[in-house]
Amino acid sequence: MAVVSTLSNRFKYQLASGNIDFDADTFKLILMNTTFAFDKDSDDNLGAVTADQLSTGNGYTQDSATLASVSVTRDDANDKTTVTWDDYTFTASGGSIGPSGAAIIYDDTTSDDTVLGCIDFGSDLTATDGLGLQIKDIVFELS
């Protein structure tokens, strides 16, 4: 299972325009259904992906998972900048969460809720009742 992260082109534009502030903005994580296929051009804001988000229930609440501890690191030796957040766990209660094939990170502070990108899990994941679905090592690389 290969996990792949893809940035949206809107995010790159918003970043270059100064509309994304990693020190001040609020970033959220949402889980997507198994038929979702990320398009870096058209899936550029929350409204464009909402229809494919998992429904609220069993420990998952739409648009409520706020990511913590954003860190931006410059890596001149490898010609990139890395953006990371703390791990996030969705805990299933009263039933399963999922299956989900991907997660979206979006900026809840921008006027259009800009989608930063998509984390494709490489397979469909489900958290059964009482267990957690943990998104670990959340990283986007800008190069």
C-alpha positions as CSV (number, residue, x, y, z in Angstrom):
1,M,0.0,0.0,0.0
2,A,1.6,3.2,-1.2
3,V,0.4,6.4,0.4
4,V,0.5,9.3,-2.1
5,S,0.1,13.0,-1.3
6,T,-0.9,15.4,-4.1
7,L,-1.1,19.2,-3.8
8,S,-3.9,21.2,-5.4
9,N,-3.0,23.9,-7.9
10,R,-5.3,26.3,-6.1
11,F,-3.2,25.9,-2.9
12,K,0.0,26.7,-4.8
13,Y,-1.7,29.9,-6.2
14,Q,-3.1,30.9,-2.8
15,L,0.3,30.3,-1.2
16,A,2.1,32.4,-3.8
17,S,-0.5,35.1,-3.4
18,G,0.0,35.3,0.4
19,N,-3.4,34.0,1.2
20,I,-2.2,31.0,3.2
21,D,-0.6,31.7,6.6
22,F,0.7,28.6,8.3
23,D,1.3,30.5,11.5
24,A,-2.2,31.8,11.8
25,D,-4.6,29.7,9.7
26,T,-6.7,26.7,10.8
27,F,-6.2,23.5,8.8
28,K,-8.8,20.7,8.8
29,L,-8.8,17.1,7.8
30,I,-11.7,15.3,6.2
31,L,-12.2,11.7,5.1
32,M,-13.4,10.8,1.6
33,N,-15.4,7.9,0.4
34,T,-13.9,5.1,-1.6
35,T,-15.0,6.4,-5.0
36,F,-13.3,9.7,-4.6
37,A,-10.5,10.4,-7.2
38,F,-8.6,13.7,-6.5
39,D,-8.2,16.1,-9.3
40,K,-5.5,18.7,-8.5
41,D,-7.2,21.3,-10.8
42,S,-10.9,21.0,-10.0
43,D,-10.9,19.8,-6.4
44,D,-9.6,23.1,-5.2
45,N,-12.0,24.1,-2.4
46,L,-14.1,22.4,0.3
47,G,-17.3,22.9,-1.8
48,A,-15.8,20.9,-4.7
49,V,-15.1,17.8,-2.5
50,T,-18.0,17.9,0.1
51,A,-20.2,15.5,-1.9
52,D,-17.5,12.8,-1.5
53,Q,-16.9,13.3,2.2
54,L,-17.9,10.5,4.6
55,S,-21.2,11.2,6.3
56,T,-21.3,12.2,10.0
57,G,-21.7,9.2,12.2
58,N,-20.0,6.6,14.5
59,G,-17.3,9.0,15.7
60,Y,-16.8,10.9,12.5
61,T,-18.1,14.5,12.2
62,Q,-17.8,16.3,9.0
63,D,-15.5,19.3,9.0
64,S,-14.6,19.1,12.6
65,A,-11.1,17.5,12.6
66,T,-8.7,20.4,13.3
67,L,-5.0,19.7,12.7
68,A,-2.6,20.8,15.4
69,S,1.1,21.9,15.5
70,V,1.8,22.9,12.0
71,S,5.5,23.1,11.3
72,V,7.3,24.5,8.2
73,T,10.9,23.3,7.7
74,R,13.2,24.5,5.0
75,D,15.6,21.9,3.5
76,D,18.1,23.6,1.2
77,A,20.1,20.4,0.8
78,N,17.1,18.7,-0.9
79,D,15.6,21.8,-2.4
80,K,12.3,21.6,-0.7
81,T,10.1,22.9,2.1
82,T,8.2,20.5,4.3
83,V,4.9,21.2,6.0
84,T,3.9,18.8,8.8
85,W,1.1,18.4,11.3
86,D,0.5,16.2,14.4
87,D,-1.0,12.8,13.8
88,Y,-4.8,12.7,14.0
89,T,-7.1,9.8,15.1
90,F,-10.7,9.3,14.4
91,T,-12.2,6.8,17.0
92,A,-15.1,4.7,15.9
93,S,-18.0,4.6,18.4
94,G,-21.4,2.9,17.8
95,G,-20.3,1.5,14.5
96,S,-17.6,1.8,11.9
97,I,-15.9,4.8,10.3
98,G,-15.3,4.2,6.7
99,P,-14.3,2.7,4.5
100,S,-12.3,5.7,3.3
101,G,-9.7,5.8,0.5
102,A,-8.3,9.2,1.1
103,A,-8.2,12.4,3.2
104,I,-8.3,16.0,2.2
105,I,-6.5,18.8,4.1
106,Y,-8.1,22.2,3.6
107,D,-7.5,25.8,5.0
108,D,-10.6,26.7,7.0
109,T,-9.5,30.3,7.2
110,T,-9.4,31.2,3.5
111,S,-12.6,32.6,2.0
112,D,-13.0,29.6,-0.2
113,D,-11.8,26.9,2.2
114,T,-8.8,26.2,-0.1
115,V,-7.9,22.5,-0.4
116,L,-4.2,22.1,0.2
117,G,-4.2,18.6,-1.1
118,C,-5.1,14.9,-0.9
119,I,-3.6,12.0,0.9
120,D,-4.5,8.8,-1.0
121,F,-4.2,5.9,1.4
122,G,-3.4,3.4,-1.4
123,S,-6.2,1.1,-0.1
124,D,-9.6,1.5,1.6
125,L,-9.4,1.8,5.4
126,T,-12.1,1.2,8.0
127,A,-12.1,1.8,11.8
128,T,-14.4,-0.7,13.5
129,D,-16.4,0.2,16.6
130,G,-14.0,1.0,19.5
131,L,-10.9,1.3,17.3
132,G,-9.1,4.3,15.7
133,L,-8.3,5.3,12.2
134,Q,-5.0,7.2,12.7
135,I,-3.6,9.5,10.0
136,K,0.1,9.5,10.9
137,D,3.1,11.5,9.7
138,I,1.0,14.2,7.9
139,V,3.5,15.8,5.5
140,F,3.3,17.9,2.4
141,E,6.5,18.6,0.5
142,L,6.9,21.7,-1.6
143,S,9.8,21.5,-4.1
